Amino acid sequence: MNLKAIKGDWVQIHSIVLKPEERTGKIPEDTKKVPLEMWVKGFLNSDSEVGDKVSVITLTGRRVEGELVEVNPRYIHNFGEEYVPELLEIDMQIRNIVKAGEI
């Protein structure tokens, strides 16, 4: 069963930018052995299914092509195992701005 997506959906695509044999010789040996891959999120340009070759428009207005891999992708990231005090400070600043109605 393929997941369907309609034009305008927020999606993630994937493509191979360079095959291993196309990569420059000025990179580490283990890096040369794998393709250079790209994952991009954007708004779908046509009705499609996961696995289809599609094009998207990114938030910066670029048109990018690749294989549709996910519909409504989540943002999954973290800042590692270490505590980052600056993030707490930024959080408190944002909360104060919002609370004051500046946004």
SVG drawing of the C-alpha trace seen along z (x, -y; Angstrom):
<svg xmlns="http://www.w3.org/2000/svg" viewBox="-4 -44 46 46">
<polyline fill="none" stroke="black" stroke-width="0.4" points="0.0,0.0 1.5,-3.3 0.8,-6.5 -0.8,-9.1 0.0,-12.8 -1.8,-15.6 -0.5,-18.8 0.5,-21.3 1.2,-18.7 4.3,-19.2 6.6,-16.3 10.2,-15.1 12.1,-13.9 15.4,-12.1 17.9,-12.1 21.5,-11.0 23.5,-14.1 26.7,-12.3 27.4,-8.5 30.5,-7.2 32.5,-7.2 31.5,-10.9 32.9,-12.2 36.1,-14.2 39.4,-12.5 40.0,-15.1 37.7,-13.5 38.4,-10.7 38.4,-7.1 35.3,-6.0 33.4,-9.0 34.4,-8.3 32.7,-4.9 29.2,-6.2 26.9,-8.5 26.3,-12.1 22.6,-12.1 20.1,-15.0 16.9,-15.1 14.7,-18.1 11.3,-19.2 8.9,-21.2 5.4,-21.6 4.5,-18.9 3.8,-20.1 1.5,-17.2 -0.6,-14.4 1.8,-11.5 2.5,-8.4 5.5,-7.6 8.2,-6.2 7.3,-8.4 9.7,-10.9 8.3,-14.3 9.2,-17.9 8.7,-20.3 8.9,-24.0 11.0,-24.6 10.4,-27.3 13.1,-29.4 11.3,-29.0 13.6,-26.5 12.2,-23.8 13.8,-20.5 13.3,-16.9 13.6,-13.6 11.9,-10.5 8.9,-11.1 9.8,-9.5 7.5,-11.0 4.3,-13.0 4.0,-15.5 7.6,-14.7 8.4,-15.5 11.4,-17.5 13.7,-15.1 16.8,-16.6 18.6,-17.3 21.7,-18.9 23.4,-15.8 23.8,-14.5 25.2,-17.7 23.3,-20.4 23.3,-23.7 22.7,-26.6 22.2,-29.0 19.1,-27.1 17.5,-27.6 18.3,-31.3 16.8,-31.6 13.7,-29.7 13.1,-32.2 13.7,-35.2 11.2,-33.9 8.6,-33.2 9.0,-36.7 8.6,-38.2 5.5,-36.2 4.1,-37.0 4.6,-40.7 2.7,-40.4 5.7,-41.5 5.0,-38.7"/>
</svg>
